[in-house]
Amino acid sequence: MQIEIQRNAEVSLSKQIYQSIVDRIRSGLLQEGLQLPSVRDLSKQLGVSLVTAVKAYQQLEQEGFITSVQGKGTYVKMNRKAAEESNDELFSYDWQLSVQDYLPRSQFGRFHLVPEKINLSSSMIDPGLLPNRYLEREIHQILSDNPRILSQYGEIQGDTHLRKAMDEYLKRIGVPSTPENILVTSGSQQGIDLVARTFVGPGDVVVMEAPTYPGAIDVFRGRGAIILTVPVDKDGMRVDILQNLCDKHKPKIIYTIPTFHNPTGAVMTSKRRRQMLEIAQSIQCLIIEDDPWGEIYFDKKPPSPIKSLDHNGHVIYLKGLSKTLAPGCRIGILAASGTVFNRLLAAKANSDLGSPLLTQKSVLPFVNSKQMIDHYKKLRTALRIRRDLVLDLLSQHMPDGVSWVIPEGGLNVWISLPPWLDSNHVLLEAKKQQLTFLPGSACYPVEQENRHLRISYSYMNESLIQQGITTLCNILHSQLSSKQVHDSAPFF
């Protein structure tokens, strides 16, 4: 079990070990019932004191992640059902822990496609709201006109015609670009990964919002980065705190989702966008501006992207088409300039030699068409109806002590529970009733914040949304009532 120890970080060594093991357990990289190294072996492997290893294991055991069996060892804790179903085969793969990996966490993938009937965890759009028939016709037409397209590789940088179309699209939203400075990626996730593998190595400092998109945390943690966090309020990342961090640590990357922030839904003000860019310019660092759903606004349009203000190549802009147009095509674009772009293009070549040509050609006719404009109008209307339904249900059924942020766009609602209530425990109860959501702990790179959760209103239809929110509220009522009964019980 490879754990990256950052000895110059402000987080204690025992806390780093604890966090790494928790992330692996929550990511499914350490399965229930798996035996962990002894504290002596762990201290030798990591080069830390026995006291540090013991302290980390004690915290893990206190919080219910592991269990120690006298004379046998320490194991990832099993729930009761798993324990009843366990057999000798469960432990036959223990030897594999000796094969080191470099995956500190991969939490987001566990909440992407789930078996539960009511999926409120995935920020995906109901397939019934997407232009499936149009894209189907386009694919048939492409294959009819060019039956050899499946036997052709596309350009590493991306199809020339698609890059020209995306250049026009970006100019309409105020992002300066040229087709030569656009890279077609397999979704925004690959864009994040390309930047990380190109510019981030062990010990490099990356600043992220807290909370933030779990998929980005997974990538940067995988590169061994020292992640520093800045809280988010209703106006986006707190640039006053960002300034203090940058003065002290000089980060290499600032990762931000300024428009309909994931998971909170906050929109960064124009003033803060300018200030963030000025900070990046002053310390010569890069900004990754992730814009997955800037088109999904319910009232007024959001401010122009940070990239629209960038004249010196500090901003790497990511725009995904997967969520709002065609998830099966996995198309995104990355816009950058200068040698930064050249190096990202080389990383793309090393990664996959270019995205599939058929999927690029499939979305091309749609990008700047009237159908695209109409699609976004209909999508905004449909998602606003679902958002409003969620907000009404929360207002009617959610118990006192629970609060939420009203999003002005995007796909999610961010919910805050009383400080003592762990959303991971709530999730266990929800899954018993075929309901799932994203626990807030997955959205924090460093902090142990367990009192939040994210629900997505974009994937389920209205009937399932109503069932899911009502179920969630009932679970929270039950858990809050149990706490009140326990607190009011007499002492003898």
C-alpha positions as CSV (number, residue, x, y, z in Angstrom):
1,M,0.0,0.0,0.0
2,Q,1.7,3.1,-1.3
3,I,1.0,6.3,0.7
4,E,2.5,9.6,-0.3
5,I,3.9,11.4,2.8
6,Q,4.4,15.1,2.5
7,R,6.7,15.9,5.3
8,N,6.6,19.7,4.7
9,A,2.8,19.9,4.7
10,E,0.9,21.6,7.4
11,V,-1.1,18.5,8.0
12,S,0.3,16.1,10.5
13,L,1.8,12.8,9.3
14,S,-0.8,10.7,11.2
15,K,-3.6,12.7,9.7
16,Q,-2.1,12.2,6.2
17,I,-2.0,8.4,6.8
18,Y,-5.5,8.5,8.1
19,Q,-6.8,10.5,5.2
20,S,-5.1,8.3,2.6
21,I,-6.6,5.1,4.1
22,V,-10.1,6.7,4.4
23,D,-9.9,7.8,0.8
24,R,-8.9,4.3,-0.4
25,I,-11.7,2.7,1.6
26,R,-14.3,5.2,0.3
27,S,-13.0,4.7,-3.2
28,G,-13.3,0.9,-3.0
29,L,-9.5,0.4,-3.4
30,L,-9.4,-1.2,0.0
31,Q,-12.3,-3.7,0.2
32,E,-14.2,-4.6,3.3
33,G,-12.5,-7.4,5.2
34,L,-9.1,-6.8,3.7
35,Q,-6.2,-7.1,6.2
36,L,-4.1,-4.0,6.6
37,P,-0.3,-3.9,7.4
38,S,0.5,-4.0,11.1
39,V,1.4,-0.7,12.7
40,R,5.1,-1.9,12.8
41,D,5.1,-2.8,9.1
42,L,3.3,0.5,8.2
43,S,5.8,2.6,10.2
44,K,8.7,0.9,8.4
45,Q,7.1,1.2,4.9
46,L,6.4,4.9,5.3
47,G,9.4,5.8,7.4
48,V,7.4,7.3,10.3
49,S,7.5,6.6,14.0
50,L,5.5,3.7,15.5
51,V,3.5,6.3,17.5
52,T,2.4,8.1,14.3
53,A,1.2,4.8,12.8
54,V,-0.6,3.8,16.0
55,K,-2.3,7.3,16.1
56,A,-3.5,7.0,12.6
57,Y,-5.0,3.5,13.1
58,Q,-6.6,4.6,16.4
59,Q,-8.4,7.4,14.6
60,L,-9.5,5.0,11.9
61,E,-10.8,2.5,14.4
62,Q,-12.6,5.2,16.5
63,E,-14.4,6.4,13.4
64,G,-15.4,2.9,12.3
65,F,-13.3,2.4,9.2
66,I,-11.1,-0.5,10.5
67,T,-11.3,-3.1,13.3
68,S,-8.5,-4.8,15.2
69,V,-8.7,-8.5,16.1
70,Q,-6.5,-9.6,19.0
71,G,-3.8,-11.9,17.7
72,K,-5.0,-11.7,14.1
73,G,-4.5,-8.2,12.8
74,T,-6.2,-5.1,11.5
75,Y,-8.9,-5.2,8.9
76,V,-11.1,-2.9,6.9
77,K,-14.3,-3.0,8.8
78,M,-17.2,-5.0,7.3
79,N,-20.8,-4.1,7.7
80,R,-23.0,-6.8,9.2
81,K,-24.3,-8.1,5.9
82,A,-20.8,-8.3,4.4
83,A,-19.6,-10.2,7.5
84,E,-22.4,-12.7,7.2
85,E,-21.6,-13.3,3.5
86,S,-17.9,-13.4,3.9
87,N,-15.9,-16.7,3.4
88,D,-12.3,-17.7,3.1
89,E,-12.1,-16.5,-0.5
90,L,-12.6,-12.9,0.6
91,F,-9.1,-13.1,2.2
92,S,-7.4,-15.0,-0.6
93,Y,-6.3,-11.8,-2.3
94,D,-4.6,-10.2,0.7
95,W,-1.2,-10.8,-0.9
96,Q,-2.1,-8.2,-3.5
97,L,-1.5,-5.4,-1.0
98,S,2.2,-6.1,-1.6
99,V,1.8,-4.9,-5.2
100,Q,2.2,-1.1,-4.8
101,D,-0.2,1.2,-6.6
102,Y,-0.2,5.0,-6.9
103,L,-4.0,5.6,-6.6
104,P,-4.5,7.5,-3.4
105,R,-8.3,7.8,-4.1
106,S,-10.9,7.4,-6.8
107,Q,-14.1,8.3,-5.0
108,F,-16.0,10.0,-7.8
109,G,-16.3,6.9,-10.0
110,R,-18.3,5.1,-7.3
111,F,-21.1,7.6,-7.6
112,H,-21.2,8.0,-11.4
113,L,-23.4,5.1,-12.4
114,V,-25.0,3.3,-9.5
115,P,-27.4,0.3,-9.1
116,E,-29.9,2.2,-6.9
117,K,-33.3,2.9,-8.5
118,I,-33.3,6.6,-7.5
119,N,-30.0,8.1,-8.6
120,L,-29.6,11.6,-7.1
121,S,-25.8,11.2,-7.0
122,S,-24.8,11.7,-10.6
123,S,-24.6,15.1,-12.3
124,M,-25.9,13.7,-15.5
125,I,-28.9,14.8,-17.6
126,D,-31.9,12.6,-18.2
127,P,-31.3,11.0,-21.6
128,G,-34.9,11.9,-22.5
129,L,-33.9,15.6,-22.4
130,L,-31.0,15.2,-24.9
131,P,-31.2,15.4,-28.8
132,N,-30.8,11.6,-29.3
133,R,-32.8,11.4,-32.5
134,Y,-30.9,14.2,-34.2
135,L,-27.5,12.7,-33.3
136,E,-28.8,9.2,-34.4
137,R,-29.6,10.6,-37.9
138,E,-26.2,12.4,-38.1
139,I,-24.3,9.2,-37.3
140,H,-26.3,7.2,-39.9
141,Q,-25.6,9.9,-42.4
142,I,-21.9,10.1,-41.6
143,L,-21.6,6.3,-41.9
144,S,-23.5,6.3,-45.2
145,D,-21.4,9.1,-46.7
146,N,-18.1,7.8,-45.4
147,P,-18.3,4.1,-44.5
148,R,-14.6,4.0,-43.9
149,I,-14.7,6.5,-41.0
150,L,-14.5,3.7,-38.5
151,S,-11.2,2.6,-39.9
152,Q,-9.7,6.1,-39.8
153,Y,-7.8,7.8,-37.0
154,G,-8.6,11.4,-36.3
155,E,-6.1,14.2,-35.7
156,I,-4.4,14.1,-32.3
157,Q,-5.4,17.7,-31.7
158,G,-9.0,17.0,-32.8
159,D,-11.0,17.2,-36.0
160,T,-10.2,20.5,-37.9
161,H,-13.8,21.3,-38.7
162,L,-14.9,20.7,-35.1
163,R,-12.1,22.9,-33.7
164,K,-13.3,25.7,-36.1
165,A,-16.9,25.3,-35.0
166,M,-15.8,25.3,-31.3
167,D,-13.7,28.5,-32.0
168,E,-16.9,30.2,-33.2
169,Y,-18.8,28.9,-30.2
170,L,-16.2,30.2,-27.7
171,K,-16.1,33.6,-29.4
172,R,-19.8,33.9,-28.8
173,I,-19.4,33.5,-25.1
174,G,-16.5,35.9,-25.0
175,V,-13.6,33.5,-24.9
176,P,-10.7,34.5,-27.3
177,S,-9.4,31.6,-29.2
178,T,-8.3,30.2,-32.5
179,P,-8.8,26.7,-33.9
180,E,-5.0,26.2,-33.5
181,N,-5.3,26.8,-29.7
182,I,-8.2,24.3,-29.2
183,L,-7.6,20.7,-28.2
184,V,-10.4,18.2,-28.4
185,T,-10.5,15.9,-25.4
186,S,-12.5,12.9,-24.3
187,G,-14.6,15.0,-22.0
188,S,-13.5,17.6,-19.4
189,Q,-12.2,14.9,-17.1
190,Q,-9.4,14.1,-19.6
191,G,-8.7,17.9,-19.9
192,I,-8.1,18.0,-16.1
193,D,-5.9,14.9,-16.3
194,L,-3.8,16.2,-19.2
195,V,-3.1,19.4,-17.2
196,A,-2.2,17.5,-14.1
197,R,0.1,14.9,-15.8
198,T,1.8,17.8,-17.7
199,F,2.4,20.3,-15.0
200,V,1.9,18.7,-11.6
201,G,4.3,16.3,-9.8
202,P,4.8,15.2,-6.2
203,G,5.1,18.1,-3.9
204,D,3.7,20.7,-6.3
205,V,1.1,23.0,-4.8
206,V,-2.4,23.0,-6.2
207,V,-5.1,25.3,-4.9
208,M,-8.7,24.1,-5.0
209,E,-12.0,25.3,-3.8
210,A,-13.5,23.6,-0.7
211,P,-15.7,21.9,-1.6
212,T,-15.1,21.1,-5.2
213,Y,-15.5,18.5,-8.0
214,P,-14.4,15.1,-6.7
215,G,-13.1,14.0,-10.1
216,A,-10.5,16.8,-10.0
217,I,-9.5,15.9,-6.5
218,D,-8.9,12.3,-7.5
219,V,-6.6,13.4,-10.4
220,F,-4.5,15.9,-8.4
221,R,-4.2,13.6,-5.4
222,G,-3.0,10.9,-7.9
223,R,-0.2,13.2,-9.0
224,G,1.1,13.6,-5.4
225,A,0.2,17.3,-5.2
226,I,0.1,19.2,-2.0
227,I,-3.5,20.5,-2.1
228,L,-4.4,23.7,-0.4
229,T,-8.1,24.8,-0.2
230,V,-10.0,28.0,-0.2
231,P,-13.6,28.1,1.0
232,V,-16.5,29.0,-1.3
233,D,-19.3,31.5,-0.4
234,K,-22.3,32.7,-2.4
235,D,-19.9,34.7,-4.6
236,G,-17.5,31.9,-5.4
237,M,-13.9,31.2,-4.2
238,R,-12.8,33.6,-1.4
239,V,-10.1,35.5,-3.2
240,D,-8.9,37.3,0.0
241,I,-7.9,33.9,1.4
242,L,-6.6,32.8,-2.0
243,Q,-4.3,35.8,-2.0
244,N,-2.9,34.9,1.4
245,L,-2.2,31.3,0.4
246,C,-0.6,32.4,-2.9
247,D,1.7,34.9,-1.1
248,K,2.9,32.1,1.2
249,H,3.0,29.0,-1.0
250,K,3.3,30.1,-4.7
251,P,1.0,27.4,-6.2
252,K,1.5,26.0,-9.6
253,I,-2.2,25.5,-10.4
254,I,-5.4,27.2,-9.2
255,Y,-8.4,25.0,-10.1
256,T,-11.8,26.6,-10.1
257,I,-15.4,26.1,-11.3
258,P,-16.6,29.8,-11.3
259,T,-19.9,29.3,-13.0
260,F,-22.6,27.2,-11.2
261,H,-19.9,25.7,-9.0
262,N,-19.9,22.0,-8.4
263,P,-21.2,21.1,-5.8
264,T,-22.5,24.3,-4.2
265,G,-24.0,26.1,-7.3
266,A,-22.3,29.4,-6.4
267,V,-21.5,31.9,-9.2
268,M,-18.2,33.8,-8.9
269,T,-18.7,37.5,-9.4
270,S,-17.0,39.4,-12.2
271,K,-14.9,41.3,-9.7
272,R,-13.5,38.1,-8.1
273,R,-12.8,36.6,-11.6
274,R,-10.6,39.6,-12.3
275,Q,-8.9,39.4,-9.0
276,M,-8.2,35.7,-9.4
277,L,-6.6,36.4,-12.7
278,E,-4.5,39.2,-11.3
279,I,-3.3,36.9,-8.5
280,A,-2.3,34.3,-11.1
281,Q,-0.4,36.9,-13.1
282,S,1.4,38.2,-10.1
283,I,2.8,34.8,-9.1
284,Q,3.1,33.3,-12.7
285,C,0.8,30.4,-12.1
286,L,-1.9,28.7,-14.2
287,I,-5.7,28.7,-13.7
288,I,-7.8,25.8,-14.8
289,E,-11.2,27.2,-15.5
290,D,-13.7,24.3,-15.6
291,D,-17.0,25.2,-17.2
292,P,-19.2,22.1,-17.5
293,W,-22.6,23.8,-17.7
294,G,-22.4,27.5,-18.0
295,E,-25.3,27.4,-20.5
296,I,-27.7,26.0,-17.9
297,Y,-28.8,29.2,-16.2
298,F,-32.4,29.8,-14.9
299,D,-32.6,33.6,-14.7
300,K,-29.8,35.8,-15.9
301,K,-26.7,34.7,-17.8
302,P,-23.6,34.3,-15.6
303,P,-20.6,36.6,-16.0
304,S,-18.1,35.9,-18.8
305,P,-15.5,33.3,-18.2
306,I,-12.2,34.2,-16.6
307,K,-10.6,33.2,-19.9
308,S,-12.3,36.1,-21.6
309,L,-10.0,38.4,-19.5
310,D,-6.8,36.5,-20.2
311,H,-4.3,38.0,-22.6
312,N,-1.1,36.4,-21.4
313,G,-2.0,32.7,-21.4
314,H,-2.6,32.1,-17.7
315,V,-6.0,30.4,-18.1
316,I,-6.6,26.9,-19.4
317,Y,-10.3,26.8,-20.2
318,L,-12.2,23.5,-20.2
319,K,-15.7,23.2,-21.8
320,G,-17.5,19.9,-21.9
321,L,-20.2,18.9,-24.4
322,S,-20.8,15.5,-22.8
323,K,-23.3,16.4,-20.1
324,T,-25.5,18.8,-22.0
325,L,-25.4,17.2,-25.5
326,A,-24.1,13.7,-25.9
327,P,-22.6,11.8,-22.9
328,G,-21.9,8.8,-25.1
329,C,-19.7,10.9,-27.4
330,R,-17.4,12.0,-24.6
331,I,-16.4,15.3,-26.3
332,G,-14.8,18.2,-24.5
333,I,-12.4,21.0,-25.5
334,L,-9.4,22.6,-23.9
335,A,-8.4,26.1,-24.9
336,A,-4.9,27.4,-24.0
337,S,-2.1,29.2,-25.7
338,G,1.7,29.4,-26.0
339,T,4.0,26.7,-25.0
340,V,1.4,25.6,-22.4
341,F,-0.8,24.5,-25.2
342,N,2.0,22.8,-27.1
343,R,2.9,20.7,-24.0
344,L,-0.7,19.8,-23.4
345,L,-1.0,18.6,-27.1
346,A,2.1,16.4,-26.5
347,A,0.4,15.0,-23.4
348,K,-2.7,14.2,-25.4
349,A,-0.6,12.4,-27.9
350,N,1.0,10.3,-25.2
351,S,-2.5,9.6,-23.7
352,D,-4.5,8.3,-26.6
353,L,-3.3,9.7,-29.9
354,G,-6.5,11.5,-30.4
355,S,-10.2,11.2,-29.6
356,P,-12.5,9.0,-31.8
357,L,-13.3,10.6,-35.1
358,L,-16.9,9.3,-35.4
359,T,-18.0,11.0,-32.2
360,Q,-16.4,14.3,-33.2
361,K,-18.1,14.3,-36.6
362,S,-21.4,13.4,-34.9
363,V,-21.6,16.5,-32.8
364,L,-20.1,18.8,-35.4
365,P,-23.4,19.8,-37.3
366,F,-25.1,20.5,-33.9
367,V,-22.6,22.8,-32.3
368,N,-23.5,26.1,-34.0
369,S,-26.9,25.2,-35.3
370,K,-30.4,26.6,-34.5
371,Q,-31.1,23.1,-33.0
372,M,-28.4,23.7,-30.5
373,I,-29.9,27.1,-29.4
374,D,-33.4,25.5,-29.1
375,H,-32.0,22.5,-27.3
376,Y,-30.4,24.7,-24.6
377,K,-33.6,26.7,-24.2
378,K,-35.7,23.6,-23.7
379,L,-33.1,22.1,-21.4
380,R,-33.0,25.2,-19.2
381,T,-36.8,25.1,-18.9
382,A,-37.0,21.4,-18.1
383,L,-34.2,21.5,-15.5
384,R,-35.7,24.6,-13.9
385,I,-38.9,22.7,-13.4
386,R,-37.0,19.9,-11.7
387,R,-35.0,22.2,-9.6
388,D,-38.1,24.0,-8.4
389,L,-39.7,20.7,-7.6
390,V,-36.7,19.8,-5.4
391,L,-36.8,23.1,-3.6
392,D,-40.5,22.8,-3.0
393,L,-40.1,19.3,-1.6
394,L,-37.2,20.3,0.6
395,S,-39.3,23.3,2.0
396,Q,-42.3,21.1,2.7
397,H,-40.6,18.0,4.2
398,M,-37.0,18.7,5.4
399,P,-36.7,18.8,9.2
400,D,-35.4,21.9,11.0
401,G,-31.7,22.2,11.3
402,V,-31.1,21.3,7.6
403,S,-30.3,24.0,5.1
404,W,-29.6,24.2,1.4
405,V,-28.3,26.6,-1.3
406,I,-30.7,27.7,-4.0
407,P,-28.8,27.2,-7.4
408,E,-29.3,29.8,-10.1
409,G,-28.1,27.2,-12.7
410,G,-26.3,23.9,-13.1
411,L,-27.5,20.5,-12.0
412,N,-27.1,20.3,-8.2
413,V,-28.4,21.3,-4.8
414,W,-25.9,21.5,-1.9
415,I,-27.5,20.5,1.5
416,S,-26.0,21.0,4.9
417,L,-26.9,18.9,7.9
418,P,-26.4,19.5,11.6
419,P,-22.7,19.3,12.6
420,W,-23.1,16.0,14.4
421,L,-24.8,14.1,11.5
422,D,-22.5,12.3,9.0
423,S,-23.9,12.2,5.5
424,N,-22.1,8.9,4.9
425,H,-24.2,7.3,7.6
426,V,-27.3,8.8,6.0
427,L,-26.2,7.3,2.7
428,L,-26.1,3.8,4.2
429,E,-29.8,4.2,5.2
430,A,-30.7,5.7,1.9
431,K,-29.2,2.8,-0.1
432,K,-31.4,0.4,1.8
433,Q,-34.3,2.2,0.2
434,Q,-32.8,2.2,-3.3
435,L,-31.8,5.9,-3.1
436,T,-28.3,7.4,-3.5
437,F,-26.7,10.8,-3.4
438,L,-23.2,12.2,-3.3
439,P,-21.8,12.5,0.3
440,G,-20.1,15.8,0.9
441,S,-16.9,14.1,2.2
442,A,-16.1,13.2,-1.5
443,C,-15.9,16.9,-2.4
444,Y,-13.3,18.0,0.1
445,P,-9.6,17.5,-0.8
446,V,-8.2,18.0,2.7
447,E,-10.9,18.7,5.3
448,Q,-12.9,16.0,7.0
449,E,-16.3,17.6,6.3
450,N,-19.1,15.0,6.6
451,R,-22.1,17.1,7.3
452,H,-23.0,18.0,3.7
453,L,-24.4,16.2,0.7
454,R,-25.1,16.9,-3.0
455,I,-28.3,15.9,-4.8
456,S,-28.6,16.2,-8.6
457,Y,-32.0,17.0,-10.0
458,S,-31.1,16.5,-13.6
459,Y,-31.1,12.7,-14.1
460,M,-34.3,11.4,-12.6
461,N,-37.8,12.2,-13.8
462,E,-40.2,14.2,-11.6
463,S,-41.9,11.1,-10.2
464,L,-38.6,9.6,-9.0
465,I,-37.3,13.0,-7.8
466,Q,-40.4,13.3,-5.6
467,Q,-40.0,9.8,-4.3
468,G,-36.3,10.3,-3.6
469,I,-36.5,13.7,-1.9
470,T,-39.4,12.5,0.3
471,T,-37.4,9.4,1.3
472,L,-34.4,11.4,2.1
473,C,-36.4,13.8,4.3
474,N,-38.0,10.9,6.1
475,I,-34.6,9.4,6.8
476,L,-33.3,12.7,8.2
477,H,-36.4,13.1,10.3
478,S,-35.8,9.7,11.8
479,Q,-32.1,10.3,12.5
480,L,-32.8,13.7,14.0
481,S,-35.6,12.3,16.2
482,S,-33.4,9.5,17.4
483,K,-30.7,12.1,18.4
484,Q,-33.3,14.2,20.3
485,V,-34.6,11.2,22.1
486,H,-31.1,10.1,23.1
487,D,-30.1,13.6,24.2
488,S,-33.3,13.9,26.4
489,A,-33.0,10.5,28.0
490,P,-32.7,10.7,31.8
491,F,-29.4,9.8,33.6
492,F,-29.5,7.2,36.3
